Amino acid sequence: MTEFLASAWWLIVALGILVTFHELGHYLAARWCGVKVLRFSVGFGKPIWMRTDRHGTEWAVAPIPLGGYVRMLGEHELADRAEEVSDAERSQAHGSKTVGQRMLIAFAGPLANFILCIALLWAMFVIGRPDYAPVVGQAQAAAAQAGLRPGDTLVAVGERATPTWTEASMALVTAAVDRGQVPVTIRGADGIETTRRMDFSRLPLGADLGRIFQEVGIRPRHFKDPPAIVGEVVADGASQGAIRVGDRILSINGTAVRAWADIAALVKQAGAEGQARVELERDGRRLAVEVTPRPDPAQKDVWLLGIRGAETPDAPMDVVLRYGPLEAVPMALRETKYQTVQLFAMVQRAFSGLVRAQDTVSGPIGIAQAANAYAGKGLAWYISMLALLSLSLAVLNLLPIPVLDGGALLYYLIELVKGSPLSERAMAAGQYVGLALILGLMGLAFYNDFLRLIG
């Protein structure tokens, strides 16, 4: 329950910041173009707080924190219905402005999110984001074939510098998703830099991100397998009465258990045989117990002992990604450009089948969980997440889909070319199509969240 409330809180904070800046972009552009703004609302629904400024704009906060809006005078009025705006306010109506001005107002919202992304990344670099050094702990699969060895430090993946494990891991996964070959610059223990070439061309299409990361084959130095210590015995499970909390599993059917990750395969084998002889250490004594594994009703070919591992603390982070205030400016611009390219590329990969849609789209639940996780790592991590969400919001809103800012820009572009606005019927049809697309995207996002919760 505590985690749910924390996730909800950090989601509300994130959406509040992002929506406010987005709508502020529309508001400032509208005022600059001489359009009267009737209401600036953060959230949807009946306002729980509202005040009116000297320009007649209502500033409101509403209880549904999933968006916001700026309502402008005559914003949805067509030329043949212009009489609905009074003559006294005609010059302040949105519909009375030139196509260029209306395009500027529509574009200003995504632009504000781009600017916010740059500002947040700058703040993250100045504050300093703690992370792990990109040092290889174990090399398998593609990494081993490329000649990477334990102790090697990843300096760059392709043209992407990798000062921390976060940059290195994301660059490697991206290269693996593209199923190509990528040069990897490493610095060995002797300090000499060399370039290796990792080949992901044999990775099957449609693989999930977990499988893709396995094919990369790099286990970082900071990753330690949790020890095989029991943290919980499931009530009415297979091990109740035989295994206790705090027991260390030493072997199963004679095969040594070095870490918790070894247990699943051994239990599966024991389940097929019908019995598991578990040797364990309890209070300094070694003893053996007989346990009958039970099939997992939710997963095929999975057998359970009815135990869960003890929680182990994460290894302490050993590097900090930090730049001075001046140096952070070009770094923030460069990172924004890189992440923008990656966002569009990821959409292309999803449509081409290189990556599954469920690995690229998250809904409110997934975003809330990520917000809580990032907030738990510290201010700089949370700021970095806000920056990427702001960038995602900007890119999403620029898609040429009616009901989004990109759809409005498309309408204005057509008006600019043909010399007159689209008919009310055409605009209404576009709105219905756009709404259907957005609802479909939202349905996919909630479906993906549901799958992750089950997983």
Summary of the structure (lengths in Angstrom):
residues: 455
radius of gyration: 27.6
end to end distance: 18.8
largest distance: 92.0
contacts: 1372
relative contact order: 0.12
helix: 49%
strand: 20%
